[in-house]
Amino acid sequence: MKKIEAIIKPFKLDEVCEALNEAGVSGLTITEVKGFGRQKGHTELYRGAEYVVDFLPKIKIEIVVPEALVDGVIDTIVNVARTGKIGDGKIFVTSIEQVVRIRTGEIGEAAI
């Protein structure tokens, strides 16, 4: 099993979730996060004063899937979330050793 963490632009969330559902993803977790990469934030003007916004709003999607689905899920996220502009995000894939469904006690892929 693998955990896929994707950091995307907030306005792409609905479109990405719909595409993941169609790709066979049965569950995911969404978190509102802030951060920056190469874009390093931006400058805004508020009441005549200029200030730097260091951390930009992003959405973090976490999905645990069987290894067979990993490439398809990554392709789906990349194709739907890409705008071609800086700040589109990143995808991280890590191994998951164990999953347990608390309600039933199911273990492994059955718990996903």
Backbone hydrogen bonds in HBPLUS format (Angstrom, degrees):
<---DONOR---> <-ACCEPTOR-->    atom                        ^
c    i                          cat <-CA-CA->   ^        H-A-AA   ^      H-
h    n   atom  resd res      DA  || num        DHA   H-A  angle D-A-AA Bond
n    s   type  num  typ     dist DA aas  dist angle  dist       angle   num
A0096-ILE N   A0001-MET O   3.09 MM  95  5.42 162.9  2.12 137.9 134.1     1
A0002-LYS N   A0065-VAL O   2.92 MM  63  5.60 165.4  1.94 164.9 169.2     2
A0065-VAL N   A0002-LYS O   2.94 MM  63  5.60 156.0  2.00 160.1 165.4     3
A0003-LYS N   A0094-THR O   2.74 MM  91  5.22 165.6  1.76 155.4 160.6     4
A0094-THR N   A0003-LYS O   2.92 MM  91  5.22 159.5  1.97 147.0 153.7     5
A0004-ILE N   A0063-ILE O   2.69 MM  59  5.14 165.5  1.71 160.8 164.8     6
A0063-ILE N   A0004-ILE O   2.90 MM  59  5.14 151.7  1.98 144.5 153.5     7
A0005-GLU N   A0092-PHE O   2.80 MM  87  5.07 167.0  1.82 154.0 158.6     8
A0092-PHE N   A0005-GLU O   2.72 MM  87  5.07 161.3  1.75 152.0 158.7     9
A0006-ALA N   A0061-ILE O   2.85 MM  55  5.09 159.1  1.89 146.4 153.5    10
A0061-ILE N   A0006-ALA O   2.80 MM  55  5.09 163.5  1.82 150.8 156.1    11
A0007-ILE N   A0090-LYS O   2.82 MM  83  5.29 165.8  1.84 159.0 163.9    12
A0090-LYS N   A0007-ILE O   3.16 MM  83  5.29 130.8  2.41 125.9 139.7    13
A0008-ILE N   A0059-ILE O   2.85 MM  51  5.33 162.1  1.89 154.3 159.6    14
A0059-ILE N   A0008-ILE O   2.95 MM  51  5.33 160.6  1.99 153.8 157.3    15
A0012-LYS N   A0009-LYS O   3.05 MM   3  5.68 162.9  2.08 122.7 128.2    16
A0013-LEU N   A0010-PRO O   3.19 MM   3  5.56 170.3  2.20 116.8 119.7    17
A0016-VAL N   A0012-LYS O   2.97 MM   4  6.10 160.2  2.01 159.5 165.7    18
A0017-CYS N   A0013-LEU O   2.89 MM   4  6.09 165.8  1.91 161.8 165.6    19
A0018-GLU N   A0014-ASP O   3.03 MM   4  6.22 162.8  2.06 151.3 155.3    20
A0019-ALA N   A0015-GLU O   3.11 MM   4  6.29 160.9  2.15 144.3 149.5    21
A0020-LEU N   A0016-VAL O   2.88 MM   4  6.09 155.8  1.94 152.4 159.3    22
A0021-ASN N   A0017-CYS O   2.98 MM   4  6.15 155.9  2.04 147.5 153.7    23
A0022-GLU N   A0018-GLU O   3.09 MM   4  6.37 157.2  2.14 147.0 152.7    24
A0023-ALA N   A0019-ALA O   2.96 MM   4  6.18 131.6  2.20 136.4 150.0    25
A0025-VAL N   A0020-LEU O   3.02 MM   5  5.48 165.3  2.04 154.0 149.3    26
A0024-GLY N   A0021-ASN O   3.17 MM   3  5.37 162.0  2.21 106.1 110.8    27
A0029-THR N   A0062-GLU O   2.93 MM  33  5.07 156.0  1.99 145.3 152.6    28
A0062-GLU N   A0029-THR O   2.82 MM  33  5.07 159.9  1.86 149.8 155.7    29
A0031-THR N   A0060-LYS O   2.89 MM  29  5.09 148.1  1.99 144.4 153.7    30
A0060-LYS N   A0031-THR O   2.82 MM  29  5.09 169.4  1.83 157.5 160.8    31
A0033-VAL N   A0058-LYS O   3.00 MM  25  5.22 164.8  2.02 137.1 140.8    32
A0058-LYS N   A0033-VAL O   2.78 MM  25  5.22 164.7  1.80 153.3 149.8    33
A0035-GLY N   A0056-LEU O   2.99 MM  21  5.30 152.4  2.07 136.9 143.8    34
A0056-LEU N   A0035-GLY O   2.85 MM  21  5.30 156.3  1.91 137.7 136.2    35
A0040-LYS N   A0037-GLY O   3.37 MM   3  5.84 154.9  2.43 111.3 116.9    36
A0042-HIS N   A0053-VAL O   3.05 MM  11  5.38 149.1  2.15 137.8 145.7    37
A0053-VAL N   A0042-HIS O   2.72 MM  11  5.38 174.6  1.72 178.1 176.5    38
A0044-GLU N   A0051-TYR O   2.83 MM   7  5.56 168.0  1.85 169.6 171.2    39
A0051-TYR N   A0044-GLU O   2.89 MM   7  5.56 163.0  1.92 160.8 166.4    40
A0046-TYR N   A0049-ALA O   2.79 MM   3  5.28 170.6  1.80 156.1 157.1    41
A0049-ALA N   A0046-TYR O   2.94 MM   3  5.28 163.2  1.97 119.0 121.0    42
A0069-LEU N   A0066-PRO O   2.98 MM   3  5.74 155.4  2.04 124.6 130.7    43
A0070-VAL N   A0067-GLU O   3.31 MM   3  5.35 154.0  2.38 103.7 111.0    44
A0073-VAL N   A0069-LEU O   2.98 MM   4  6.15 159.4  2.02 161.3 167.6    45
A0074-ILE N   A0070-VAL O   2.96 MM   4  6.18 167.2  1.97 160.1 163.4    46
A0075-ASP N   A0071-ASP O   2.95 MM   4  6.11 166.3  1.97 149.3 153.3    47
A0076-THR N   A0072-GLY O   2.97 MM   4  6.10 155.0  2.04 142.4 149.4    48
A0077-ILE N   A0073-VAL O   2.99 MM   4  6.25 166.8  2.00 155.5 157.8    49
A0078-VAL N   A0074-ILE O   2.94 MM   4  6.13 173.0  1.94 159.8 161.8    50
A0079-ASN N   A0075-ASP O   2.93 MM   4  6.00 169.0  1.95 151.0 154.5    51
A0080-VAL N   A0076-THR O   3.04 MM   4  6.11 154.9  2.10 149.5 155.8    52
A0081-ALA N   A0077-ILE O   2.82 MM   4  5.66 164.0  1.84 154.3 159.5    53
A0082-ARG N   A0078-VAL O   3.19 MM   4  5.72 140.3  2.36 139.8 145.3    54
A0108-GLY N   A0099-VAL O   2.88 MM   9  5.01 144.2  2.01 148.7 151.1    55
A0101-ARG N   A0106-GLU O   2.90 MM   5  5.21 159.2  1.94 144.9 151.9    56
A0105-GLY N   A0101-ARG O   2.72 MM   4  5.21 146.3  1.83 153.8 163.0    57
A0111-ALA N   A0108-GLY O   2.88 MM   3  5.53 151.2  1.96 118.6 127.2    58
A0112-ILE N   A0109-GLU O   3.14 MM   3  5.31 154.8  2.21 104.5 112.0    59
